[in-house]
Every structure is written in structure tokens, then in C-alpha cells.
Amino acid sequence: MMRRTTIGLLATALAALPIAGAAAQTSAAATTTAPARLAIDMRYVTLPNGLKVVLSRDTLAPTVTVGVYYGIGFRVEPRARTGFAHLFEHLMFQGSQNAPKGVFINTVTSAGGIMNGSTRFDFTNYFEIVPSNALERILWLEADRMARPVIDDAVLKNQQGVVGNEVKVNVLNQPYGTWPWIDLPMLANTNWHNSHNFYGELKEIEAATVDDAKQFFDAFYRPNNAVLVVAGDIDYAQAEAMVRKYFGSLQKGQPVVLPDLTEPRQTAEKTRSRIDALAPKPGWAAGYHMPPRGTPEWYAMGLIDQLLLQGDDSRLQRALVREKEITGDLSGGINADLGNMYNYNGPMLWRFNFTHDAQLTDAQIRAAVDPVIAGLSTTPVPQAELDRARTKLRSDLYSSVDGGTRVGLIDLLSVYALFDNDPQAVNRIEAGFASVTPALIQKTAREYLRPTNRSVYTIVAGAK
């Protein structure tokens, strides 16, 4: 199903991660050694049919994690078919020509494994975690699903009902529902691809036909629009041979032409408010357009997120939660709820949101928020505070490259292969953050944290 949060990861000790450098030293001199850098071992090949394949070997556990990422997400779904990318994710779990419905999941669970999938802004993914000796079976199943999924009237109608119920349960009948994870992008963006209701309008989900589904499959679910990642206890030569055996004969599709996703520079603050009949408290959310992914300013915004929002030591947490006691549930981030700052490929918001007591006015909230945001533009951040933010971000990165499930690892490898054709870029992420200076933080804040780049969406509590 579509996930509002990033895929759950099991925490593991940083010592278990594959990092560069010599073995740990126990002498006192080791305390002066520069910290080791992330250095994921990998092999990267592209098959003749265009399928990108990333293999990454480690022996932390006798398991493998297999992921297939397709370059189709909410932003690319057809007009008048909102929610179609999400609907199609469900369809892909309904069996394939040689593995009818239930065979895939029974194969995984019988081996003691788990599987799941999700739809995001710029991709749809499927993954399995199984013992190493089940790898060949999983590759066969994924290849059959990529080539020959079952798409017929019975399957479509069944999943239209499932997705429709999901919308009703997760959105329409929930307090706050689409706020702010859908509401704020719809307010802040002007391009339809970035600003439509990607969970889907019920009438449009129900109007989808089998022909629509088959055309969607032909357009996007092809080897040349996909990345296959296999990470874990593998032999590189054997794993590549298996991949070529099952995926090599799949037919290449037409090149995918992505729509124009660009957004104009925002020059005036946008505001919107609505009454939520189920909300027990008012809500306040703000979003700021991000710099382009991979730029020096993008790395700076990653650290700004840490400085302002993430952790009890962040400036907004300190001001709004501890000092002024405006809220107790401040949250947000870059690509919050639907991923992280690495796994998207288009316009994005840095945002934060919270609920608050009814007696607080919008003016009072702005009086508390605005000086904190403006502080990064007017005053250089102390080096010690910047270093602390860098340490927090590095810890988050290492935690996501999880040694237990490897789900965070395959996610990073997949998106850098899919978006950049360069999974080795994962090993250069830390260098990008290391190059950020206080001056770059201040420059980035002046452009991207200006009030005219902000959109504010508030909720009026309607629950009795």
C-alpha cells in the first residue's frame, strides 16, 4: 500500500556497517583519526534491455534483500486518473502468468521472509527479504511479475475496492486526513503533476479501465524504466548470472518521457485554511520550496533541517516545545512522510507542522516561529552547532543503511541508480555534507527560508 512514512528499518550497531578504512585501532592515537566514511561495496551493470542492476555483498546475515524500483510515482500518473500509480502498485500483487495470486507471498513467507511495496513521488517499489538460498526463486517471481502480471477485469475491480476503502479509512475518516502531507504540496506547487491529490479522487479511481491499466503497464513497467537491487549474502558472479537468466530476455519498452515537473520561483507567501470536522485541535503547517536535489544548497538544507527541526536540541523544538510550550508534537522534514531527502527527483518542500491549543492565534504562532527561521539568515551558525547537526545527519544516514534488513540500503542504491545512473554516489553523500560551511548555510537560508517562499496551511478544529 502507499506509505505515509518511510519503510520501517531495524536499528543496528554502526560497527556492523561496511565502512572504509583500516580495522579499528585501540591505541590512543585512534582518537585523532578522521572518522571512517561510508563505503558500500557494490557492482553495477545495465542489461541490454535497459534494466539497471545493483549488487551489494555483505555477510552480516545469511539473508538477501531484493528490491525492484520502477520509475513511476504520483507525479507521472495520467490526468483524470489521480491515484493511478498507487492503484497499480496494488495490481502488481495480484499474481502473474506463471505465479497466480498467492504464489509470490506464499513463497516468501514459507521461506521465513517478508515482502512489501509502496508508491512514492517518483517511484514505485517492491521488496523481499529472504534467506540467501531463496534468491533464485525470488528473482524468477519478480521477473515474471515484470513481464506478465495478471491484469483483468476481476483483478481491477477487486483492487479498486481495496484502494477505495483505504482512501476512506486512511484519509476521509481520519482527523487531519490529508494534512499536511497532501494539502501542503497542493497549496505550494503550481504544476499539476506536483500539486494534485496523489492519493486519488474516488471517482477517478473507480473510473479506471482494464485498457487504462494495460496502457499504464506498457508505458512504465518495463526493464528500461526499472532498477533491480540485490543486497546481502551473495556471490557476485552467481547473482549476476541469475539476474541475466531471468531478466535478460525481457523486452525493452519505449523510452519513458517524464513530464515537465518544474516549479516557478515562489515570490509571495501562500496561505490556506480549512475546517476539519474530526480534528480535536487546530493545526499549523509551513512548507518551503527546496533547492534542486544534489546541489550544494540542497546539502545545506539537509543540515538546516537538523539545525531547525530534528532532535530535542534543534532551534524550533527548543523554541516551540520547551520554551514557549506552543506544541508538543512538532514534526516534519524534507520529503517528510513519504520518504527522505535522498529518494525523490523533482520539486520538494521542507516543512514542519504541529497542533496547538485553540486559544493561540496565527499571529502568536508566527511571532514565535519567524525569529527562529530568520535567525539562520541574519546570523552565521556557530561552527560547533553546525558540527553537531552534521553528526546527527551522519547518524541518521548510517542508521538508514541498516545491516539487519538492508531495506534502507537498497533504497539508497536504487534511487541513485534510477535518478542519477550512479549508485556509487551513495558513498559520496557524506562528502557533500562535509563541504557545507556556515556561509553556505546563511546564503541558502536567505533564498529558501524567505517568507515569500513559504506556504502556510492551517486546520481549524471542528470536533466537538
C-alpha positions as CSV (number, residue, x, y, z in Angstrom):
1,M,0.0,0.0,0.0
2,M,1.0,3.6,-0.2
3,R,3.1,4.5,2.8
4,R,2.8,7.9,4.6
5,T,6.1,7.1,6.5
6,T,9.4,5.7,5.3
7,I,9.7,2.0,5.3
8,G,10.5,0.8,8.8
9,L,14.1,-0.1,9.5
10,L,15.6,-2.2,12.2
11,A,18.4,-0.4,14.0
12,T,21.8,-2.0,14.1
13,A,25.1,-1.0,15.5
14,L,27.2,1.3,13.4
15,A,30.1,-1.0,13.8
16,A,28.3,-3.5,11.7
17,L,28.2,-1.2,8.7
18,P,30.7,-1.6,5.9
19,I,32.9,1.5,6.2
20,A,36.2,2.4,4.6
21,G,39.5,2.5,6.4
22,A,41.7,0.1,8.3
23,A,40.5,-2.0,11.1
24,A,39.6,-0.2,14.3
25,Q,42.5,0.8,16.4
26,T,42.6,0.6,20.1
27,S,45.5,2.9,20.7
28,A,45.1,6.4,22.0
29,A,46.2,7.7,18.6
30,A,43.0,6.4,17.1
31,T,41.1,9.3,18.8
32,T,42.7,11.7,16.4
33,T,41.9,9.7,13.3
34,A,39.3,11.2,10.9
35,P,36.0,9.3,11.1
36,A,35.7,6.4,8.6
37,R,33.5,7.1,5.6
38,L,30.6,5.0,4.3
39,A,31.9,2.7,1.6
40,I,29.2,0.3,0.4
41,D,30.7,-2.4,-1.7
42,M,28.7,-2.9,-4.9
43,R,28.7,-4.0,-8.6
44,Y,26.6,-2.0,-11.1
45,V,25.6,-3.3,-14.6
46,T,23.0,-2.4,-17.1
47,L,21.5,-5.2,-19.2
48,P,20.9,-4.9,-22.9
49,N,17.2,-4.3,-22.3
50,G,18.0,-1.3,-20.1
51,L,17.5,-2.9,-16.7
52,K,19.8,-1.3,-14.2
53,V,21.2,-3.9,-11.7
54,V,23.0,-3.1,-8.5
55,L,24.5,-5.9,-6.5
56,S,25.9,-5.3,-3.0
57,R,27.6,-8.1,-1.0
58,D,27.9,-8.4,2.8
59,T,27.9,-11.3,5.2
60,L,26.2,-9.7,8.2
61,A,23.4,-12.3,8.0
62,P,22.6,-15.3,5.7
63,T,19.9,-13.3,4.0
64,V,19.3,-11.3,0.9
65,T,17.1,-8.2,0.2
66,V,15.8,-7.9,-3.3
67,G,14.2,-4.6,-4.5
68,V,12.7,-3.6,-7.8
69,Y,12.1,0.1,-8.3
70,Y,10.1,1.4,-11.2
71,G,10.4,5.0,-12.4
72,I,6.8,5.8,-11.9
73,G,5.3,7.7,-9.0
74,F,2.5,10.1,-8.2
75,R,3.9,12.9,-10.3
76,V,3.7,10.9,-13.6
77,E,0.3,9.4,-13.3
78,P,-2.2,10.4,-16.0
79,R,-4.5,13.4,-15.7
80,A,-8.1,12.4,-14.7
81,R,-6.6,9.3,-13.1
82,T,-5.4,10.6,-9.8
83,G,-4.3,7.8,-7.6
84,F,-3.5,5.5,-10.5
85,A,0.1,4.9,-9.6
86,H,-1.0,3.8,-6.2
87,L,-3.8,1.6,-7.6
88,F,-1.3,0.0,-10.0
89,E,1.0,-0.9,-7.1
90,H,-1.9,-2.9,-5.7
91,L,-2.5,-4.6,-9.0
92,M,1.1,-5.9,-9.2
93,F,0.5,-8.0,-6.1
94,Q,-2.4,-9.9,-7.8
95,G,-0.3,-12.6,-9.5
96,S,1.5,-13.2,-12.8
97,Q,1.1,-15.6,-15.6
98,N,3.3,-18.3,-14.1
99,A,2.7,-17.4,-10.5
100,P,-1.0,-17.0,-9.8
101,K,-2.2,-14.9,-6.9
102,G,-0.8,-16.1,-3.6
103,V,2.2,-17.9,-5.0
104,F,4.6,-15.0,-4.6
105,I,3.6,-14.2,-1.0
106,N,3.5,-17.9,0.0
107,T,6.9,-18.5,-1.5
108,V,8.3,-15.6,0.6
109,T,6.6,-16.5,3.8
110,S,7.3,-20.2,3.5
111,A,11.0,-19.3,3.4
112,G,10.6,-17.2,6.5
113,G,10.8,-13.9,4.7
114,I,8.8,-10.7,4.4
115,M,7.7,-8.6,1.4
116,N,6.1,-5.2,0.8
117,G,5.8,-2.3,-1.6
118,S,5.0,1.4,-1.7
119,T,4.2,4.3,-4.0
120,R,6.2,7.5,-3.7
121,F,6.5,10.8,-5.6
122,D,9.0,9.4,-8.2
123,F,9.0,5.7,-8.0
124,T,7.0,2.6,-7.0
125,N,9.0,-0.2,-5.3
126,Y,8.6,-3.8,-4.3
127,F,11.0,-5.7,-2.0
128,E,11.5,-9.0,-0.3
129,I,13.8,-10.2,2.5
130,V,14.5,-13.9,2.4
131,P,17.2,-16.5,3.3
132,S,20.1,-16.5,0.8
133,N,19.1,-19.8,-0.7
134,A,15.8,-18.4,-1.8
135,L,17.3,-15.8,-4.0
136,E,16.8,-17.6,-7.3
137,R,13.1,-18.2,-6.6
138,I,12.6,-14.5,-5.8
139,L,14.3,-13.4,-9.0
140,W,12.1,-15.7,-11.1
141,L,9.0,-14.3,-9.4
142,E,10.0,-10.7,-9.8
143,A,10.9,-11.3,-13.5
144,D,7.6,-13.0,-14.2
145,R,5.7,-10.1,-12.5
146,M,7.7,-7.5,-14.5
147,A,6.9,-9.3,-17.8
148,R,3.5,-10.9,-17.3
149,P,1.3,-9.6,-14.5
150,V,-2.4,-10.5,-14.4
151,I,-4.4,-7.5,-15.4
152,D,-8.1,-8.3,-16.0
153,D,-11.5,-7.0,-15.0
154,A,-11.8,-9.1,-11.9
155,V,-8.4,-8.0,-10.5
156,L,-9.0,-4.4,-11.4
157,K,-12.4,-4.2,-9.7
158,N,-11.2,-6.0,-6.6
159,Q,-8.3,-3.6,-6.2
160,Q,-10.4,-0.5,-6.9
161,G,-12.5,-1.6,-3.9
162,V,-9.4,-2.1,-1.8
163,V,-7.8,1.2,-2.6
164,G,-11.2,3.0,-2.3
165,N,-11.6,1.6,1.2
166,E,-8.0,2.6,2.0
167,V,-8.8,6.2,1.0
168,K,-11.9,6.2,3.2
169,V,-10.2,4.7,6.2
170,N,-6.8,6.5,6.0
171,V,-8.0,9.9,4.7
172,L,-11.7,10.7,4.6
173,N,-12.5,9.3,8.1
174,Q,-9.3,10.3,9.9
175,P,-8.7,13.6,11.8
176,Y,-6.3,15.8,9.8
177,G,-6.5,13.2,6.9
178,T,-4.6,14.8,4.1
179,W,-3.0,17.5,6.3
180,P,-0.2,18.4,5.7
181,W,1.3,15.7,3.6
182,I,-1.1,16.2,0.6
183,D,-2.6,19.6,1.4
184,L,0.7,21.5,1.6
185,P,2.1,20.3,-1.7
186,M,-1.2,21.1,-3.4
187,L,-1.0,24.6,-1.9
188,A,2.6,25.3,-2.5
189,N,3.0,24.0,-6.0
190,T,1.5,25.3,-9.3
191,N,2.4,22.4,-11.7
192,W,-0.4,19.8,-11.7
193,H,2.0,16.9,-11.5
194,N,3.3,18.2,-8.2
195,S,0.0,19.6,-6.8
196,H,-2.8,17.1,-7.5
197,N,-4.3,14.7,-4.9
198,F,-2.0,11.8,-5.4
199,Y,-3.9,9.5,-3.0
200,G,-6.6,9.7,-5.6
201,E,-10.1,11.0,-6.0
202,L,-12.5,8.1,-5.5
203,K,-14.5,8.8,-8.7
204,E,-11.3,8.7,-10.8
205,I,-10.0,5.5,-9.1
206,E,-13.4,3.9,-9.9
207,A,-13.3,5.1,-13.5
208,A,-10.1,3.3,-14.4
209,T,-10.5,0.6,-17.0
210,V,-8.5,-2.6,-17.9
211,D,-7.3,-0.8,-21.0
212,D,-6.1,2.1,-18.8
213,A,-4.2,-0.4,-16.6
214,K,-2.6,-2.2,-19.6
215,Q,-1.5,1.1,-21.2
216,F,0.0,2.2,-17.9
217,F,1.9,-1.1,-17.6
218,D,3.2,-0.9,-21.1
219,A,4.3,2.7,-20.6
220,F,6.1,2.4,-17.2
221,Y,6.6,-1.2,-16.0
222,R,9.5,-2.1,-18.4
223,P,13.1,-3.1,-17.7
224,N,14.4,0.1,-19.2
225,N,12.4,2.0,-16.5
226,A,13.5,-0.1,-13.6
227,V,16.3,-0.8,-11.1
228,L,16.9,-4.3,-9.6
229,V,18.9,-4.3,-6.4
230,V,20.2,-7.5,-4.7
231,A,22.0,-6.9,-1.4
232,G,23.2,-9.3,1.2
233,D,24.9,-12.7,1.4
234,I,25.6,-13.2,-2.3
235,D,28.4,-14.2,-4.7
236,Y,28.6,-11.5,-7.3
237,A,29.2,-13.8,-10.3
238,Q,26.4,-16.2,-9.3
239,A,23.9,-13.4,-8.5
240,E,24.6,-11.6,-11.8
241,A,24.2,-14.9,-13.7
242,M,20.8,-15.4,-12.1
243,V,19.7,-11.9,-12.9
244,R,20.7,-12.3,-16.6
245,K,19.0,-15.7,-16.7
246,Y,15.6,-14.4,-15.6
247,F,15.6,-10.7,-16.6
248,G,17.8,-10.7,-19.7
249,S,15.2,-11.9,-22.1
250,L,12.5,-9.4,-21.0
251,Q,11.6,-7.0,-23.8
252,K,12.6,-3.4,-23.7
253,G,9.8,-0.8,-23.8
254,Q,9.6,2.6,-25.3
255,P,11.7,5.2,-23.6
256,V,9.9,6.9,-20.8
257,V,9.5,10.6,-21.3
258,L,8.8,12.3,-18.0
259,P,6.6,15.4,-17.8
260,D,8.0,18.8,-17.0
261,L,8.0,19.0,-13.2
262,T,9.5,22.4,-12.8
263,E,8.0,25.0,-10.5
264,P,8.4,28.7,-10.8
265,R,10.2,30.6,-8.1
266,Q,7.6,31.5,-5.4
267,T,7.5,35.2,-4.8
268,A,4.7,35.6,-2.3
269,E,3.6,33.7,0.8
270,K,0.6,31.4,0.2
271,T,-2.0,30.6,2.9
272,R,-5.0,28.3,3.1
273,S,-7.2,27.1,5.9
274,R,-10.0,24.6,6.3
275,I,-12.3,23.2,9.0
276,D,-11.7,19.6,9.9
277,A,-14.8,18.1,11.4
278,L,-12.8,15.3,13.1
279,A,-9.8,17.3,14.3
280,P,-9.7,17.8,18.1
281,K,-7.1,20.7,18.0
282,P,-6.0,23.3,15.4
283,G,-3.0,22.6,13.2
284,W,-0.3,24.9,11.7
285,A,2.0,23.7,8.9
286,A,4.6,25.6,6.8
287,G,6.4,24.5,3.7
288,Y,9.4,26.0,1.9
289,H,10.5,25.0,-1.7
290,M,13.8,23.1,-1.6
291,P,16.9,23.7,-3.7
292,P,17.4,21.3,-6.6
293,R,18.5,17.8,-5.4
294,G,22.2,17.3,-5.3
295,T,23.3,20.9,-5.3
296,P,25.5,22.5,-2.6
297,E,22.4,24.3,-1.3
298,W,20.5,21.0,-1.1
299,Y,23.2,19.6,1.2
300,A,22.9,22.8,3.2
301,M,19.2,22.4,3.5
302,G,19.8,18.9,4.9
303,L,21.8,20.4,7.6
304,I,19.3,23.3,8.1
305,D,16.7,20.6,8.7
306,Q,18.8,19.3,11.5
307,L,19.6,22.7,12.9
308,L,15.9,23.9,13.0
309,L,13.8,20.8,13.4
310,Q,15.3,17.4,14.1
311,G,16.1,16.4,17.6
312,D,15.5,18.0,21.0
313,D,18.4,20.3,20.5
314,S,17.0,21.9,17.3
315,R,16.0,25.5,17.4
316,L,12.3,25.1,16.6
317,Q,12.0,22.3,19.1
318,R,13.6,24.4,21.7
319,A,11.5,27.5,21.0
320,L,8.1,26.0,20.3
321,V,8.1,22.9,22.6
322,R,10.3,23.7,25.6
323,E,10.4,27.5,25.9
324,K,7.0,28.8,24.7
325,E,5.1,25.5,25.1
326,I,3.1,26.1,21.9
327,T,3.0,22.5,21.0
328,G,4.2,19.0,22.0
329,D,4.1,17.3,18.6
330,L,6.3,19.3,16.3
331,S,7.4,17.2,13.3
332,G,8.4,17.4,9.6
333,G,11.4,17.4,7.4
334,I,12.5,17.1,3.8
335,N,10.1,14.7,1.9
336,A,8.5,14.0,5.3
337,D,6.0,11.2,5.5
338,L,6.7,9.8,2.0
339,G,10.5,9.1,2.2
340,N,13.6,11.1,3.0
341,M,15.8,13.8,1.5
342,Y,17.5,11.3,-0.9
343,N,14.7,9.4,-2.5
344,Y,12.8,11.9,-4.7
345,N,13.6,13.5,-8.0
346,G,11.8,16.8,-8.5
347,P,10.4,19.8,-6.6
348,M,10.2,19.2,-2.9
349,L,9.2,21.0,0.3
350,W,11.0,21.3,3.6
351,R,8.1,21.6,6.0
352,F,7.2,21.4,9.7
353,N,3.8,21.1,11.3
354,F,2.2,20.8,14.7
355,T,-1.1,21.0,16.6
356,H,-1.8,23.6,19.3
357,D,-4.3,24.8,21.8
358,A,-7.3,26.7,20.4
359,Q,-6.5,30.0,22.2
360,L,-3.3,30.5,20.3
361,T,-3.7,32.9,17.3
362,D,-1.9,32.7,13.9
363,A,-0.2,36.0,14.8
364,Q,1.1,34.5,18.1
365,I,2.4,31.4,16.3
366,R,4.2,33.5,13.6
367,A,5.7,35.6,16.3
368,A,7.3,32.5,17.8
369,V,8.3,30.8,14.5
370,D,9.6,33.7,12.4
371,P,12.5,34.8,14.5
372,V,13.8,31.3,14.7
373,I,13.6,30.8,10.9
374,A,15.1,34.3,10.2
375,G,18.0,33.7,12.6
376,L,19.8,31.4,10.1
377,S,19.7,34.2,7.5
378,T,20.9,37.0,9.7
379,T,23.5,35.4,11.9
380,P,26.1,32.8,10.9
381,V,25.5,29.5,12.6
382,P,28.2,28.7,15.2
383,Q,30.7,26.0,13.9
384,A,30.0,23.8,16.9
385,E,26.3,23.8,16.3
386,L,26.9,23.0,12.6
387,D,29.2,20.2,13.5
388,R,26.6,18.8,15.9
389,A,24.0,18.9,13.1
390,R,26.4,17.1,10.8
391,T,26.9,14.4,13.3
392,K,23.1,13.9,13.7
393,L,22.7,13.7,10.0
394,R,25.5,11.2,9.6
395,S,24.0,9.1,12.3
396,D,20.7,9.1,10.5
397,L,22.4,8.1,7.3
398,Y,24.2,5.2,8.9
399,S,21.1,4.1,10.7
400,S,19.1,4.0,7.4
401,V,21.8,1.8,5.8
402,D,20.5,-0.9,8.0
403,G,22.6,-4.1,8.5
404,G,19.6,-6.2,9.5
405,T,17.0,-5.8,6.8
406,R,19.1,-3.8,4.3
407,V,15.9,-2.0,3.2
408,G,17.4,1.4,3.7
409,L,20.5,0.3,1.8
410,I,18.6,-0.9,-1.2
411,D,16.5,2.2,-1.2
412,L,19.6,4.5,-1.4
413,L,21.2,2.3,-4.1
414,S,18.0,2.1,-6.1
415,V,17.2,5.8,-6.2
416,Y,20.8,6.9,-7.1
417,A,20.8,4.3,-9.9
418,L,17.3,5.2,-11.0
419,F,17.6,9.0,-10.9
420,D,21.4,9.5,-11.4
421,N,22.6,6.3,-13.1
422,D,25.2,6.4,-10.3
423,P,24.7,4.2,-7.2
424,Q,28.3,4.9,-6.2
425,A,27.1,8.4,-5.3
426,V,25.8,6.9,-2.0
427,N,29.4,6.7,-0.9
428,R,29.9,10.4,-1.6
429,I,26.9,11.7,0.4
430,E,29.0,12.4,3.5
431,A,31.5,14.4,1.4
432,G,28.6,16.7,0.2
433,F,27.6,17.5,3.8
434,A,31.2,17.9,4.9
435,S,31.6,20.7,2.4
436,V,28.8,22.8,3.8
437,T,30.1,26.0,5.6
438,P,28.4,28.5,7.9
439,A,28.5,30.9,4.9
440,L,26.6,28.5,2.7
441,I,24.1,27.8,5.4
442,Q,23.4,31.6,5.6
443,K,23.3,32.0,1.8
444,T,20.9,29.1,1.5
445,A,18.6,30.3,4.3
446,R,18.4,33.8,2.7
447,E,17.0,32.3,-0.5
448,Y,15.0,29.3,0.6
449,L,13.8,30.3,4.0
450,R,12.5,33.7,3.0
451,P,8.8,34.4,3.9
452,T,7.9,34.8,0.2
453,N,9.0,31.1,-0.4
454,R,6.6,29.9,2.3
455,S,3.2,28.3,2.2
456,V,1.1,28.0,5.4
457,Y,-1.8,25.6,5.7
458,T,-3.8,25.7,8.9
459,I,-6.5,23.5,10.3
460,V,-9.5,24.8,12.3
461,A,-10.6,22.1,14.8
462,G,-14.2,21.1,14.2
463,A,-14.5,18.1,16.5
464,K,-17.0,18.7,19.4
